[in-house]
Amino acid sequence: MSEDKMIRCITSDGAVMAAAVDTSNLVYTAAKVHLTSPVASAALGRLLTAASIMGAQLKQDDASITLRINGDNSETGAVIAVSDSRGNVRGYVQNPDCPTEYYANGKLNVAKAVGRTGVLNVMRDYGTGEPYIGMVPLVSGEIAEDITNYYATSEQIPTVCALGVLLDKQDHEVLLAGGLLIQLLPGADESTIDRIEKNAANLEPMTTMLAKGMSITEICEKALDGFEVEVLDEMPIHYACTCSREKVINAFITLPDEEIRSMADEKGYAEALCHFCKKRYRFSKLQLEKIIEERKPDHQKE
C-alpha cells in the first residue's frame, strides 16, 4: 500500500471546501491492533477517517478532536476516534469482536452493530481552557450520515460526507479505506448549492473510486466538478498513539498512596494497558514505591 494522505481544496471563489483522504493503511493497522470483527473494522475505520479529516481542520498545533459514538443497543459498544491537528489518528471499539451481519446486497450492516439511535459526541480540545463539546443524536448509525447531521445541527454548515472501508471477502482484512468531506462556505449561492448536490449525487462510493485507482486529488476534483479548484495543502497521515510510560506515571500520581501500592498483583507488579495501541506498561512494587516517594514535596521525604 502507498502512504496514506489527505488533500484539502477550496474553490477559487471561496464558496466550497473539500477534503479527501486515503486511510487504507491506518485502518488496516487499527484492525490488526484491535483484532476487530469485519463490522467492527468498518465502524472503527469510518470513524477514524472522519476524525482525521475533522482534526486537520483544527488551527492550533496542540489541538485534538475526539469522536465518540454511543449507540443504543449497540453490539460494538462505544466507538472512539481521536485525531491531532495533522490528521494523525488513534481509536478503539469497546467490543472489537462483536458479531457481523450483512444487508441483502452483501454490504456490512454497520448501523445494526453501532446502533441506529444513540449519541455522537464531538470534543475539540485546543489545549487551553475547557474543551468544546458538541452532542447530536445519531440519525442512521452508518456514521457518514451522522457526521453530516452533526455539522448541519451543531455548526450550521451544509456538509456532504462519504466514508468507506472495503474488506477482503475471504480473510476480512482491510483492503481500502477513505473519506470525502465537502462543505459549503458563506459565499455559496443557489447555483453553487445545486452544482454540489448534482456532483454528490453522481459520486461513486469512496472505496469504488479508490479501487479504480483514482487519486484523492482526482476524487476532490470530481466532487468539485465545474469549479476552479485550488489545493490548500496535502499531508501524510498515520495511525499514531501518543501513550508513554511518563503519561501512565502522571496518571498514577493523582491516586492515594495505598491505591498505588494495591495495584501490584500476586505476581508483584502492576500493569497498565493502552486502549489505543494495546501497549502494556509494567511497574514493579519497587517502582510503585519510587513513584509515591518522588511525588512527595521535598520536606516530606525522609
Secondary structure, 3 states (H helix, E strand, C coil): CCCCEEEEEEECCCCEEEEEEECHHHHHHHHHHHCCCHHHHHHHHHHHHHHHHHHCCCCCCCCEEEEEEEECCCCCCCEEEEEECCCCEEEEECCCCCCCCECCCCCECHHHHHCCCEEEEEEEECCCCCCEEEEEECCCCCCHHHHHHHHHHHCCCCEEEEEEEEECCCCCCEEEEEEEEEEECCCCCHHHHHHHHHHHHHCCCHHHHHHCCCCHHHHHHHHCCCCCEEEEEEEECCECCCCCHHHHHHHHCCCCHHHHHCCCCCCCEEEEECCCCCCEEEEEHHHHHHHHHHHCCHHHCC
